[in-house]
């Protein structure tokens, strides 16, 4: 099982935060995606809404954009975009 953590600092002069597990994974995905953001389809994860909620509790601003989709089961889905500027101080992933 993979283990992960990331330590970030909210810019320009915010406190640092260390996140672990899937919340750290979600933050990495949001940082890498930039302004395009992430959806549960493009970045599969079982609890995106929970990850985003926990990031918001830590003071990070994450926008939720609603998008329509068609197909056999039409409806809407969320796209999450990290709006807070952050500096990655340290990250680690054990890929065992």
C-alpha positions as CSV (number, residue, x, y, z in Angstrom):
1,X,0.0,0.0,0.0
2,X,1.3,3.4,-0.9
3,X,1.8,6.0,1.8
4,X,2.1,9.7,1.1
5,X,2.5,13.1,2.8
6,X,2.9,16.6,1.7
7,X,3.9,19.8,3.6
8,X,2.8,23.1,2.0
9,X,2.8,26.7,3.0
10,X,0.0,29.0,2.0
11,X,1.4,32.0,0.2
12,X,2.3,34.8,0.6
13,X,3.0,34.4,4.3
14,X,0.7,31.7,5.7
15,X,1.3,28.8,8.0
16,X,2.5,25.5,6.9
17,X,0.3,22.4,6.8
18,X,1.3,18.7,6.6
19,X,-1.3,16.4,5.1
20,X,-1.3,12.6,4.9
21,X,-2.9,9.9,2.8
22,X,-5.6,10.6,0.3
23,X,-6.0,14.2,1.3
24,X,-2.3,14.7,0.5
25,X,-2.8,12.8,-2.8
26,X,-5.8,15.0,-3.7
27,X,-3.8,18.2,-2.9
28,X,-1.0,17.0,-5.2
29,X,-3.5,16.3,-8.0
30,X,-5.0,19.8,-7.6
31,X,-1.6,21.4,-7.6
32,X,-0.5,19.5,-10.7
33,X,-3.8,20.2,-12.5
34,X,-3.5,23.9,-12.1
35,X,-6.4,26.0,-13.5
36,X,-7.8,23.0,-15.3
37,X,-8.7,21.3,-12.0
38,X,-9.7,17.8,-11.2
39,X,-12.9,15.7,-11.6
40,X,-13.6,12.3,-10.1
41,X,-13.5,11.0,-13.7
42,X,-10.2,12.5,-14.7
43,X,-8.5,11.8,-11.3
44,X,-10.4,8.8,-9.9
45,X,-10.7,8.9,-6.1
46,X,-13.5,7.6,-4.0
47,X,-14.2,10.7,-1.9
48,X,-13.3,13.9,-3.7
49,X,-15.9,16.0,-1.9
50,X,-14.5,14.8,1.5
51,X,-10.9,15.6,0.5
52,X,-11.9,19.1,-0.6
53,X,-13.8,19.6,2.6
54,X,-10.7,18.7,4.6
55,X,-8.5,21.0,2.5
56,X,-11.0,23.9,3.1
57,X,-10.9,23.3,6.9
58,X,-7.1,23.8,6.6
59,X,-7.7,27.2,5.0
60,X,-7.1,26.3,1.4
61,X,-9.5,27.8,-1.2
62,X,-10.9,25.2,-3.6
63,X,-13.6,26.2,-6.1
64,X,-16.3,23.7,-7.0
65,X,-17.5,24.1,-10.6
66,X,-20.6,22.2,-11.7
67,X,-20.4,20.7,-15.2
68,X,-23.1,18.9,-17.2
69,X,-22.4,15.6,-18.9
70,X,-24.4,13.5,-21.3
71,X,-24.1,9.8,-22.0
72,X,-26.2,7.0,-20.8
73,X,-26.6,8.6,-17.4
74,X,-26.7,12.4,-18.0
75,X,-26.3,14.8,-15.1
76,X,-23.7,17.0,-13.5
77,X,-20.4,16.4,-11.9
78,X,-17.9,18.6,-9.9
79,X,-14.6,20.0,-11.1
80,X,-12.4,21.1,-8.2
81,X,-9.8,23.9,-8.8
82,X,-7.2,24.9,-6.2
83,X,-7.3,28.7,-5.9
84,X,-4.9,29.2,-3.0
85,X,-1.3,29.8,-4.0
86,X,0.8,27.3,-2.2
87,X,4.5,26.4,-1.9
88,X,5.4,22.7,-1.6
89,X,7.9,22.5,1.2
90,X,8.2,18.7,1.2
91,X,6.5,15.7,-0.2
92,X,7.1,12.0,0.1
93,X,5.6,8.9,-1.4
94,X,6.4,5.3,-0.5
95,X,5.4,3.2,-3.5
96,X,5.6,-0.2,-2.0
